């Protein structure tokens, strides 16, 4: 045989043998893997069964524990409810016992009331009998009294009522007078307290104004220049300013005399500029005076604005602000008007605050109360009424207008701040050193005041006290009664008001005292 064919045959046989052997080996390996997989599956199944059994037991145990817990809570709730039911039952039993006791007491009380009612009925019968007897006796007694007195019962009753009425009226008047006196005393005490506190909280400077101003010169040689040829310069100054220039032997000084401080200030400033400039002649004098007037108007406006800002008064009309500044160059009884108005404004604000009122409104009225003293045009109206008219013209509220017009009782007071402004005006004017008066005139006024009171019948003595602001009149008790005292006080006050001229107001006090004096020996 051909070796090549043989080789092929051998190769084919070997291939077949290899294939058979490979199939056998693969089948054996596959069976092994199958056996291993089955074994692993059985192991997993067993583990799953064991785990499921464990979970089942855990769940059963948890369910048993939850059941035990719920059963314990239920038993606790049942026990609690049973206890509450027991307590409620006990309370009900106690209430039933209490109701039974009260019912028994009520029955007992009803029986006692019945017994008392029977006794009262018996007593009422006795009382009715007694009343009938008493009425019969009263009628007999009344008939005897009418026979004795000669008056009927109605007439006697009318006389008795009239007597009781008079006694009651007398007692009522006495009680009323006591109440009025007590109220006055408390009101005066409280008013004094408020006024004293207000004054103590306000410290104001007191500047006394004069009717003259001294203009100092560096040398007497300047006097000749001021006088001018044949006095033409001094005449031009006096004509332009309305101020009298007094050039005398006083060294290095010229006296400016005028009742109007504003004119004096214009003359002083004009002289100062003329002397500094050195050119003094009539044309120059007129020019300087006019320029000074304009600058002083600006200064007045600045003073007014500064004053209202310092006092906290806002919203004033420009004309009112100018009048406030103008008060700096006016005086009243020697007291600078602006200083007086500022002080009155501060006093009004403090007093209004003490009384629980509007301090800003009161301060505004206090500042403006004397603007009628600095009008641009003179009128016949009093300064209070003129001030009220100006305030109304420039848009002030009615309360401020009334306070200005009523601070000297020339208008009826319609607002509460009006008496406050009046009181503070009097306080400011009454301060020591606030106003100046010539001593002879002061003493003469005091004498006339005391003499006026002593001219009345029954007046024993009269004393002017408090610098003439109060007149105390002592009367004879035998000649003047209490009613006459009131009348005498009114008449003296009216006579002072009509016959005398005085600053502020004067209080008239009539004192009547009855003394009975005996000596034990």
Secondary structure, 3 states (H helix, E strand, C coil): CCHHHHHHHHHHHHHHHHHHHHHHHHHHHHHHHHHHHHHHHHHHHHHHHHHHHHHHHHHHHHHHHHHHHHHHHHHHHHHHHHHHHHHHHHHHHHHHHHHHHHHHHHHHHHHHHHHHHHHHHHHHHHHHHHHHHHHHHHHHHHHHHHHHHCCCHHHHHHHHHHHHHHHHHHHHHHHHHHHHHHHHHHHHHHHHHHHHHHHHCCCCCCCECCCEEEEECCCCHHHHHHHCHHHHHHHHHHHHHCCEEECCCCCCEEEEECCCHHHHHHHHHHHHHHHHHCCCCHHHHHHHHHHHHHHHHHHHHHHHHHHHHHHCCCCCCHHHHHHHHHHHHCEECCEEHHHHHHHHHHHHHHHHHHCCCCHHHHHHHHHHCCHHHCCCCCCCCCHHHHHHHHHHHCCCCHHHHHHHHHCCCCCCCCCHHHHHHHHHHHHHHHCCCCCCCCHHHHHHHHHHHHHHHHCCCCEEEEEEECCCCEEEEEEECCCCCHHHHHHHHHHHHHHHHHHCCCCCCCEEEEEEECCCCCCCC
